[in-house]
Amino acid sequence: MLRNNEYYDFQAILDNLYAESCNGRCFRNLMELIRKEENILLAYRNIKKNKGSHTKGVDGKTITYLSGLHPEELVTMVRNKLDNYFPQRVRRVEIPKLDGRTRPLGIPTIKDRLVQQCILQVLEPVCEAKFFKHSYGFRPLRSAKHAIARAYFLAQVAHLHYVVDIDIKGFFDNIDHNVMIGILRKRIKDERFLRLIRKFLNAGYMEDNQVHQSYSGTPQGGIISPILANIYLDQFDKYMAEFKKRFDRGNKRAVNVEYRKLSDKRIRLKRKLAKAKTEEEKQSLLESIWELDKVHKSIPCKDPMDENFRRLQYVRYADDFLIGIIGAKEDAQAVKQEIGTYIAGQLKLELSDEKTLVTKATDRAKFLGFEIRVTPQSNHTKKTKSGSTARNYSGHVMLEVPTSAIQKKLLELGAMRIDVRNGTEIWQPTHRGKLVGRTDLSILDQYNGEIRGFCNYYAIANNRSKLHKFRYIMEYSFYKTLACKYRTTKRKIIVQYRIGKDIGVKFQDKHGKERIRLLWQGSLARDPYPLGKEADIIHKPKGILKKPSLGARLKANRCEWCGKETSVLVMHQVRTLKELDESQPWAAFMKKINRKTLVVCESCHTKIHSADCE
């Protein structure tokens, strides 16, 4: 989506907004940028392939309605709406949950989606320049994995004592509109823009032909809702940064007194050993040193409970927080109390008493679907391969896949049921009736995407081998789904679809070639990324786009496939990368660089279309 900026001369404007925001500028003309033709056309391009754009709002229209308009008509329509804009109410539907309850889902009209996208494109670079560097939710070039990496890094380096798990009651539904506008007004002085945001906040929703007003919360299903949530919580991020300065104490932990005494004793014994004259005396001193080493290596060199040293660590992903404390339990409780007071007083929100907990670091703290725990410190030593003694593996941070997450995902997909036998839960794979009407290849792709996505998310888990159970259940659910489709047995399906040692589906591509696509059997070995310090570094984007623009690529006068320098270049474009045949080197190259366009010379362009490019 972000690459679409290069199709219009709008990237320079976004970069300028980002740079001016970095310098602390207050913006007074954002509505003029929102009304620009390039911004409106870019917004349409960004939303037209979004699945939500094909869902009808209260007006009964989808993206098809906008597709039928000429670009000039589209621009004129948006500008006319912005002159005296009143967003329509969101169509609200209830989505069933696993526990039998439902969750609301808002569906805005297609015109409102377009206008919100226009707002987002202008608002995003303004806000990104000042957002807290360790918030990772709903932001470009950041993901949940970056948040997990940050949490891991902080816990691993800092050796946390306690974790304060913060949970805000119904955050997205309880955002105070006056507080939100007040936050925006600090940086944006364009009253027309602020009135437009307030109109979206107050739009309300329609459910069962009943009109409901919105007195709090962000627009349900709205494109601007995520960034508004980040703007709201950015105040809390900045508060935590200031709170950390007040909370932190001491430069480094004090040396363990006992450890220092043993170190001094060891030095004295070594001095005596150097002056020893007889073999008996040397042997006696060596034995004393060896015994002393065992005790010396079994105790920490620093005082883990130094009262003059404490630290606070903080990371956020959307409305999920992880606050680590180095200090006493009383310190952690005090932090929890102060945070609750700030959130209630300044943000007009309320913490959940049941879910806001102070957890010992050696217990399991939950963050973004992971369980984070610190292995307890051990006083035991072990012998190394060289024969010397060393400390046990202890005090390290473990990222683990909770069994509950696997169970929840399988039940959510409908790939499993739970039978109880003699008081024991038995997980049983089941067929998925909703997929029976699809082609074999479509069913396989559905399972492959779900297995791959879930396993990749937990690629950094220390107990990733637990995912074998997830893959096993999904594999046999696939067999049962096909068996249900063809009214046969699971065993016959396995025999029919077996290809060597694997299971797969044979199909013909658009060129009439027979191909094979296998059921995902990727490695479940633990991926160390992004557990290192380097992986935690997020480079601040210069504007929104990191890759060179289309114009810059054309001006380079170089074929991106063969490397030939020429002034005569042709743009080769494909509709989707997904449909490309990777057996063709040029297609594999386009997938690798993740671009639907390729600037090539005339010779390479001819070869591409003749399927003869090597």
C-alpha distance (Angstrom), angle and dihedral (degrees) to the residues before:
residue distance angle dihedral
M1 . . .
L2 3.79 . .
R3 3.82 90.9 .
N4 3.80 89.2 64.6
N5 3.80 88.1 79.8
E6 3.79 88.8 77.3
Y7 3.80 93.1 64.5
Y8 3.79 90.1 68.5
D9 3.78 132.6 40.2
F10 3.81 90.6 -108.8
Q11 3.77 103.5 103.4
A12 3.79 94.3 82.1
I13 3.81 89.6 55.2
L14 3.82 91.7 50.8
D15 3.80 91.2 48.3
N16 3.79 90.1 50.0
L17 3.82 91.2 50.8
Y18 3.80 89.7 51.7
A19 3.82 92.9 48.9
E20 3.82 93.6 47.4
S21 3.79 91.3 47.9
C22 3.81 89.7 52.3
N23 3.80 87.8 55.8
G24 3.81 91.2 53.9
R25 3.80 99.5 -106.9
C26 3.81 121.1 166.9
F27 3.81 111.0 -134.5
R28 3.82 121.7 -133.5
N29 3.80 104.4 165.4
L30 3.80 107.4 49.0
M31 3.81 92.7 125.8
E32 3.80 89.7 62.3
L33 3.80 89.9 56.1
I34 3.82 91.9 46.0
R35 3.83 90.0 53.6
K36 3.81 93.7 51.5
E37 3.80 115.2 120.6
E38 3.81 92.2 -129.8
N39 3.81 91.7 53.4
I40 3.81 93.2 49.7
L41 3.82 94.0 48.2
L42 3.78 90.4 45.8
A43 3.81 90.1 51.3
Y44 3.80 91.1 52.3
R45 3.80 90.9 49.5
N46 3.81 91.0 50.5
I47 3.80 96.5 51.0
K48 3.80 102.1 36.7
K49 3.83 94.6 84.1
N50 3.77 94.6 40.3
K51 3.82 111.3 114.1
G52 3.80 90.9 -136.3
S53 3.80 89.7 62.0
H54 3.80 89.8 67.8
T55 3.81 92.4 58.1
K56 3.81 118.1 92.5
G57 3.78 121.0 -118.9
V58 3.81 126.6 -158.7
D59 3.84 89.9 -67.1
G60 3.82 92.2 56.8
K61 3.84 93.3 -124.5
T62 3.81 130.5 126.9
I63 3.80 136.7 -173.8
T64 3.81 87.1 -74.4
Y65 3.81 88.1 74.6
L66 3.82 92.1 56.5
S67 3.83 92.1 43.5
G68 3.79 89.3 61.6
L69 3.81 92.0 59.4
H70 3.80 124.5 91.0
P71 3.83 112.3 -117.9
E72 3.81 90.6 -110.5
E73 3.83 90.6 50.7
L74 3.80 90.0 48.9
V75 3.81 92.5 51.9
T76 3.80 92.3 45.9
M77 3.81 91.9 49.4
V78 3.81 93.3 52.2
R79 3.80 93.2 45.7
N80 3.80 91.8 49.6
K81 3.79 90.8 50.0
L82 3.80 91.7 49.9
D83 3.82 91.8 53.9
N84 3.79 90.9 70.4
Y85 3.78 104.4 1.5
F86 3.78 126.0 -174.4
P87 3.81 114.3 167.9
Q88 3.76 117.7 -139.0
R89 3.77 121.8 -117.5
V90 3.78 119.4 -87.2
R91 3.80 118.0 -108.8
R92 3.79 106.0 -123.7
V93 3.80 123.6 -153.1
E94 3.79 130.4 175.8
I95 3.81 118.2 -122.1
P96 3.84 115.1 -157.1
K97 3.84 118.3 -120.2
L98 3.81 129.5 -152.0
D99 3.79 93.6 -104.7
G100 3.80 91.9 58.0
R101 3.80 94.4 -101.1
T102 3.79 124.7 109.5
R103 3.79 135.9 -129.2
P104 3.81 124.5 -146.7
L105 3.79 120.9 -114.3
G106 3.80 121.1 -167.0
I107 3.81 121.8 -147.8
P108 3.84 114.0 -166.3
T109 3.79 122.6 -159.2
I110 3.79 117.0 -92.0
K111 3.83 91.8 -112.6
D112 3.80 91.1 53.6
R113 3.81 90.2 48.1
L114 3.79 89.3 54.4
V115 3.81 93.7 48.6
Q116 3.82 91.4 46.5
Q117 3.80 90.1 51.8
C118 3.81 89.2 52.0
I119 3.82 88.8 53.3
L120 3.81 93.6 45.7
Q121 3.82 94.2 53.4
V122 3.81 91.6 55.9
L123 3.81 97.5 37.0
E124 3.82 97.0 47.9
P125 3.85 100.2 68.1
V126 3.83 89.9 43.1
C127 3.81 91.6 56.0
E128 3.80 99.1 34.6
A129 3.78 90.5 63.6
K130 3.82 91.7 62.9
F131 3.80 104.1 29.7
F132 3.79 118.9 120.7
K133 3.81 109.2 -90.6
H134 3.80 94.4 -131.5
S135 3.80 99.0 53.9
Y136 3.79 111.1 99.2
G137 3.80 110.1 173.6
F138 3.83 123.0 109.7
R139 3.79 93.6 -5.4
P140 3.82 131.1 125.9
L141 3.81 116.7 -100.6
R142 3.82 91.7 11.2
S143 3.77 133.0 97.3
A144 3.79 144.7 171.6
K145 3.81 89.3 -88.0
H146 3.79 90.2 61.8
A147 3.80 89.6 52.9
I148 3.82 91.1 49.0
A149 3.82 90.1 47.9
R150 3.78 90.7 51.8
A151 3.81 92.1 48.3
Y152 3.80 90.6 48.8
F153 3.79 93.4 47.5
L154 3.80 93.6 49.6
A155 3.78 93.8 46.5
Q156 3.81 93.2 45.0
V157 3.79 96.6 48.4
A158 3.79 98.8 35.4
H159 3.85 99.3 44.7
L160 3.79 93.0 -139.1
H161 3.80 122.7 -143.7
Y162 3.83 99.7 -164.4
V163 3.80 139.5 12.6
V164 3.82 122.4 -147.0
D165 3.80 108.1 -150.9
I166 3.83 109.3 -157.2
D167 3.82 121.6 -160.3
I168 3.83 122.2 179.4
K169 3.80 116.6 -153.5
G170 3.81 110.1 -114.0
F171 3.81 93.7 -25.5
F172 3.82 99.5 -178.3
D173 3.81 92.1 45.3
N174 3.81 96.3 47.4
I175 3.81 104.3 47.4
D176 3.82 107.1 135.3
H177 3.81 110.7 -123.5
N178 3.81 95.6 -150.6
V179 3.80 91.8 50.5
M180 3.84 89.9 48.7
I181 3.81 93.3 51.8
G182 3.80 90.2 45.4
I183 3.81 90.8 54.7
L184 3.81 92.2 48.6
R185 3.81 91.8 47.5
K186 3.83 90.8 62.2
R187 3.81 90.2 70.1
I188 3.81 104.6 17.2
K189 3.82 120.6 60.2
D190 3.81 95.8 175.3
E191 3.82 102.4 113.8
R192 3.81 92.7 -170.4
F193 3.80 89.0 58.7
L194 3.80 92.7 47.1
R195 3.83 91.2 49.6
L196 3.81 89.0 51.8
I197 3.82 91.3 52.7
R198 3.81 90.8 48.6
K199 3.80 90.7 51.4
F200 3.79 90.2 55.7
L201 3.80 90.8 47.5
N202 3.83 91.4 51.3
A203 3.82 97.0 40.3
G204 3.81 94.7 106.1
Y205 3.78 126.8 -161.5
M206 3.77 141.7 -99.4
E207 3.80 123.1 -129.6
D208 3.82 126.6 171.3
N209 3.83 89.1 -8.0
Q210 3.80 88.7 -58.7
V211 3.82 120.6 124.5
H212 3.82 116.6 -134.4
Q213 3.80 125.8 -170.8
S214 3.82 123.3 -134.8
Y215 3.79 114.4 -133.5
S216 3.80 95.8 162.2
G217 3.81 140.7 9.7
T218 3.79 133.5 52.0
P219 3.84 125.2 -72.1
Q220 3.80 107.6 -74.2
G221 3.79 111.1 -117.1
G222 3.79 89.3 0.4
I223 3.79 121.6 150.9
I224 3.81 91.3 -135.8
S225 3.83 94.7 47.8
P226 3.85 96.0 89.7
I227 3.80 94.8 51.1
L228 3.82 91.6 44.3
A229 3.81 88.4 53.2
N230 3.81 90.0 51.2
I231 3.81 91.2 48.4
Y232 3.80 89.2 52.2
L233 3.82 95.2 48.5
D234 3.79 93.3 41.5
Q235 3.80 85.5 79.9
F236 3.79 88.2 59.0
D237 3.83 90.4 47.2
K238 3.79 90.6 55.2
Y239 3.81 90.7 45.4
M240 3.82 89.7 53.7
A241 3.81 90.9 49.6
E242 3.81 90.0 54.8
F243 3.81 92.1 41.5
K244 3.81 89.6 53.8
K245 3.81 90.2 56.7
R246 3.81 89.9 53.9
F247 3.80 94.8 42.3
D248 3.82 100.7 46.7
R249 3.78 115.1 91.8
G250 3.81 132.9 -177.4
N251 3.79 131.6 12.6
K252 3.79 97.8 -111.8
R253 3.77 141.0 -9.5
A254 3.80 117.6 -81.1
V255 3.78 118.3 -108.5
N256 3.78 114.9 -97.6
V257 3.82 105.2 -104.6
E258 3.80 93.8 -144.3
Y259 3.81 91.0 48.2
R260 3.81 91.2 51.5
K261 3.83 91.9 49.2
L262 3.79 91.2 52.0
S263 3.82 90.2 47.3
D264 3.80 91.0 53.4
K265 3.82 91.4 46.8
R266 3.82 89.9 50.2
I267 3.81 91.1 52.5
R268 3.81 91.1 50.9
L269 3.80 91.9 50.4
K270 3.81 91.1 50.4
R271 3.79 90.2 51.6
K272 3.81 89.8 51.9
L273 3.82 89.5 47.9
A274 3.82 90.1 55.7
K275 3.81 90.8 53.5
A276 3.84 96.4 41.7
K277 3.81 113.8 120.6
T278 3.79 105.1 -172.9
E279 3.82 128.1 60.5
E280 3.81 91.6 -128.8
E281 3.78 91.3 55.5
K282 3.84 91.5 47.3
Q283 3.81 91.8 49.6
S284 3.81 91.8 48.8
L285 3.82 91.7 50.5
L286 3.82 92.0 47.0
E287 3.80 91.6 53.0
S288 3.80 89.8 49.5
I289 3.80 90.7 50.6
W290 3.84 91.7 48.9
E291 3.78 92.3 50.9
L292 3.78 90.0 46.5
D293 3.84 91.0 50.5
K294 3.81 90.8 56.6
V295 3.79 91.5 55.8
H296 3.80 92.6 38.6
K297 3.81 93.3 56.2
S298 3.77 93.7 45.4
I299 3.79 96.2 65.0
P300 3.84 128.2 62.8
C301 3.78 117.9 -102.1
K302 3.80 91.7 -140.8
D303 3.78 127.5 52.2
P304 3.84 103.6 -104.9
M305 3.81 92.4 -161.4
D306 3.80 98.7 44.1
E307 3.83 105.1 159.2
N308 3.80 91.0 -154.9
F309 3.81 93.0 58.3
R310 3.78 125.3 65.7
R311 3.80 136.5 146.6
L312 3.81 139.9 -169.5
Q313 3.82 121.1 -150.0
Y314 3.80 123.9 -169.4
V315 3.82 138.3 -171.9
R316 3.81 131.3 164.7
Y317 3.79 137.0 -164.5
A318 3.83 110.9 -175.5
D319 3.84 103.8 -57.3
D320 3.83 94.0 -18.9
F321 3.81 113.6 102.2
L322 3.78 135.1 -172.0
I323 3.80 116.8 -167.3
G324 3.80 116.1 -179.1
I325 3.80 122.8 -162.5
I326 3.80 130.4 -159.5
G327 3.75 103.2 -165.5
A328 3.78 142.8 55.2
K329 3.79 125.3 -33.8
E330 3.80 88.6 -109.8
D331 3.82 88.3 60.5
A332 3.81 91.1 52.7
Q333 3.81 91.3 48.6
A334 3.81 90.4 50.0
V335 3.81 90.6 51.1
K336 3.79 90.7 51.3
Q337 3.82 90.7 50.4
E338 3.81 94.8 49.0
I339 3.81 92.8 46.9
G340 3.80 90.7 51.3
T341 3.82 90.7 50.8
Y342 3.82 92.6 50.1
I343 3.80 95.0 46.8
A344 3.81 91.9 48.9
G345 3.81 95.6 43.8
Q346 3.80 104.0 38.1
L347 3.81 104.9 23.6
K348 3.82 97.9 32.3
L349 3.81 90.9 -130.7
E350 3.79 132.6 127.4
L351 3.80 130.7 -134.0
S352 3.79 120.5 -132.3
D353 3.82 107.2 -116.4
E354 3.81 91.3 -157.3
K355 3.79 96.2 52.0
T356 3.81 101.0 32.5
L357 3.79 101.3 88.1
V358 3.78 142.1 162.9
T359 3.80 106.8 -132.9
K360 3.77 128.5 -171.5
A361 3.81 110.4 -116.8
T362 3.80 91.5 -124.6
D363 3.81 88.8 58.7
R364 3.81 122.9 71.6
A365 3.79 116.8 -81.4
K366 3.82 116.6 -171.4
F367 3.80 122.3 -134.7
L368 3.83 127.2 163.5
G369 3.79 94.3 -22.5
F370 3.83 94.6 -46.6
E371 3.76 129.5 106.6
I372 3.80 110.9 -135.3
R373 3.77 119.7 -162.6
V374 3.78 137.2 160.7
T375 3.79 117.0 -134.0
P376 3.82 109.9 -120.5
Q377 3.78 119.2 -102.0
S378 3.80 113.0 -99.9
N379 3.78 129.9 -152.6
H380 3.79 92.3 -156.8
T381 3.78 125.9 103.4
K382 3.75 131.5 -154.6
K383 3.78 136.6 -155.4
T384 3.79 118.4 -106.1
K385 3.81 126.1 -144.2
S386 3.79 89.4 -96.0
G387 3.80 90.4 57.6
S388 3.80 97.1 -109.5
T389 3.80 124.2 120.5
A390 3.78 123.9 -109.2
R391 3.76 138.8 175.4
N392 3.78 119.7 -84.9
Y393 3.78 121.5 -104.7
S394 3.78 99.3 -90.6
G395 3.77 142.3 134.2
H396 3.79 92.1 39.6
V397 3.78 127.0 136.9
M398 3.80 119.0 -111.9
L399 3.81 124.7 -160.7
E400 3.78 109.7 -159.5
V401 3.80 139.1 -179.0
P402 3.80 108.5 -122.8
T403 3.79 115.5 -134.2
S404 3.79 87.9 -132.9
A405 3.84 90.1 61.8
I406 3.81 91.5 54.6
Q407 3.80 91.6 46.5
K408 3.80 93.0 47.2
K409 3.82 92.6 49.7
L410 3.81 94.2 49.2
L411 3.80 92.0 48.3
E412 3.79 90.5 46.0
L413 3.82 90.7 54.0
G414 3.80 91.7 45.6
A415 3.81 90.9 -125.4
M416 3.80 95.6 124.8
R417 3.79 145.9 33.9
I418 3.80 127.9 -159.4
D419 3.81 119.9 -126.4
V420 3.79 121.3 -170.5
R421 3.81 116.3 -141.9
N422 3.80 120.2 176.4
G423 3.78 89.6 -18.5
T424 3.83 93.0 -52.3
E425 3.80 123.7 116.3
I426 3.81 113.7 -125.4
W427 3.81 118.3 -164.1
Q428 3.81 110.8 -141.4
P429 3.83 123.5 -171.1
T430 3.83 113.4 -127.8
H431 3.78 136.6 -169.7
R432 3.81 119.5 -102.1
G433 3.76 108.6 -128.7
K434 3.81 94.0 -166.8
L435 3.81 90.5 65.5
V436 3.80 98.3 47.6
G437 3.81 93.7 90.9
R438 3.84 93.3 57.7
T439 3.82 129.9 89.5
D440 3.80 119.1 -92.3
L441 3.81 90.7 -109.1
S442 3.80 92.4 50.3
I443 3.83 91.1 50.6
L444 3.80 90.7 48.9
D445 3.82 92.1 48.8
Q446 3.81 90.2 50.1
Y447 3.81 92.3 53.5
N448 3.81 93.2 42.0
G449 3.80 92.1 52.3
E450 3.80 92.9 48.9
I451 3.81 95.1 45.4
R452 3.80 93.9 44.5
G453 3.82 94.1 45.8
F454 3.81 95.0 49.6
C455 3.80 94.8 44.1
N456 3.80 93.3 45.7
Y457 3.81 91.4 51.5
Y458 3.81 90.4 56.3
A459 3.81 94.0 39.3
I460 3.82 91.5 117.5
A461 3.81 95.9 49.9
N462 3.80 115.7 121.8
N463 3.81 90.6 -139.6
R464 3.81 95.4 43.6
S465 3.81 89.7 138.4
K466 3.81 85.7 78.0
L467 3.82 86.4 74.7
H468 3.80 89.4 74.1
K469 3.80 86.4 82.3
F470 3.79 91.5 52.5
R471 3.79 92.4 50.2
Y472 3.82 91.9 45.7
I473 3.82 92.5 53.1
M474 3.82 91.5 46.7
E475 3.80 92.6 47.7
Y476 3.79 93.9 53.2
S477 3.80 91.0 42.0
F478 3.82 85.9 57.7
Y479 3.81 90.8 52.7
K480 3.81 91.5 48.6
T481 3.81 92.5 48.0
L482 3.80 91.1 54.5
A483 3.81 90.4 43.6
C484 3.81 89.3 53.6
K485 3.81 90.7 48.2
Y486 3.83 94.2 53.3
R487 3.82 96.1 31.8
T488 3.78 93.4 -121.6
T489 3.81 138.6 111.4
K490 3.77 130.4 -74.8
R491 3.81 91.0 -121.3
K492 3.82 92.6 56.3
I493 3.81 90.4 48.8
I494 3.82 91.1 53.6
V495 3.82 90.7 51.0
Q496 3.81 93.3 45.1
Y497 3.81 96.9 48.9
R498 3.79 98.9 37.7
I499 3.81 113.4 121.1
G500 3.79 108.3 -175.7
K501 3.80 105.9 -55.2
D502 3.81 93.2 -21.6
I503 3.79 138.4 70.9
G504 3.77 119.1 -122.9
V505 3.79 149.5 144.2
K506 3.80 125.3 -112.1
F507 3.81 116.8 -142.1
Q508 3.78 142.7 157.4
D509 3.80 121.3 -111.4
K510 3.80 124.5 -140.8
H511 3.80 89.9 -85.7
G512 3.81 91.9 56.6
K513 3.83 93.6 -108.0
E514 3.79 117.8 142.7
R515 3.79 112.1 -120.7
I516 3.79 138.5 174.7
R517 3.79 128.9 -136.3
L518 3.80 116.4 -168.2
L519 3.79 131.0 -149.5
W520 3.81 108.2 -100.9
Q521 3.78 112.0 -90.6
G522 3.79 100.5 161.9
S523 3.77 123.9 159.4
L524 3.78 117.9 -79.6
A525 3.79 92.8 -161.1
R526 3.79 111.9 130.6
D527 3.79 115.5 -92.4
P528 3.81 110.6 -142.0
Y529 3.84 92.0 -152.8
P530 2.96 124.7 133.0
L531 3.79 96.8 15.3
G532 3.78 97.4 97.1
K533 3.78 125.7 90.0
E534 3.79 92.4 -112.4
A535 3.80 92.8 55.7
D536 3.76 90.5 59.2
I537 3.79 93.1 61.7
I538 3.80 112.4 102.1
H539 3.77 113.4 -164.1
K540 3.78 111.9 -137.0
P541 3.80 108.2 -118.2
K542 3.78 119.8 -122.1
G543 3.76 96.5 -128.6
I544 3.77 114.9 -40.5
L545 3.82 103.8 -59.1
K546 3.79 122.3 69.6
K547 3.84 100.0 174.8
P548 3.84 124.4 77.4
S549 3.78 115.6 -89.4
L550 3.79 123.9 -108.6
G551 3.78 90.5 -109.1
A552 3.80 92.2 52.9
R553 3.80 90.8 50.6
L554 3.81 91.7 52.2
K555 3.81 92.5 46.8
A556 3.82 91.0 53.0
N557 3.85 88.7 77.0
R558 3.78 91.5 -146.3
C559 3.81 130.9 119.0
E560 3.80 107.8 -120.0
W561 3.80 91.4 -149.3
C562 3.82 107.9 44.0
G563 3.82 97.6 16.5
K564 3.81 93.9 -126.7
E565 3.82 116.0 154.6
T566 3.82 110.9 -127.8
S567 3.78 138.4 141.6
V568 3.82 91.9 -139.7
L569 3.80 107.2 80.2
V570 3.79 133.4 164.0
M571 3.79 128.4 -154.4
H572 3.83 113.2 -129.5
Q573 3.81 111.5 -163.2
V574 3.81 133.4 -177.7
R575 3.78 128.8 -163.4
T576 3.83 97.1 -130.0
L577 3.80 134.1 0.9
K578 3.80 91.2 -141.8
E579 3.79 93.4 70.5
L580 3.82 95.6 51.3
D581 3.80 118.6 118.0
E582 3.82 104.7 -124.3
S583 3.80 91.3 -159.6
Q584 3.80 85.6 78.4
P585 3.82 108.4 78.8
W586 3.81 93.8 -142.0
A587 3.81 90.5 53.0
A588 3.79 92.1 48.9
F589 3.81 88.3 49.9
M590 3.82 92.6 52.7
K591 3.80 90.2 50.5
K592 3.78 90.7 48.5
I593 3.82 94.1 53.7
N594 3.84 89.4 38.9
R595 3.82 95.2 -130.1
K596 3.78 131.3 132.9
T597 3.80 90.3 -156.1
L598 3.80 130.3 65.8
V599 3.82 124.3 -172.7
V600 3.81 106.1 -145.0
C601 3.79 140.9 160.8
E602 3.83 120.8 -103.0
S603 3.80 92.3 -101.6
C604 3.82 94.0 54.3
H605 3.79 90.6 43.6
T606 3.81 90.7 56.4
K607 3.80 91.2 48.2
I608 3.81 92.2 49.3
H609 3.78 92.3 54.6
S610 3.79 91.3 46.2
A611 3.80 89.8 50.7
D612 3.81 88.4 -123.6
C613 3.78 102.2 111.0
E614 3.80 111.2 129.9
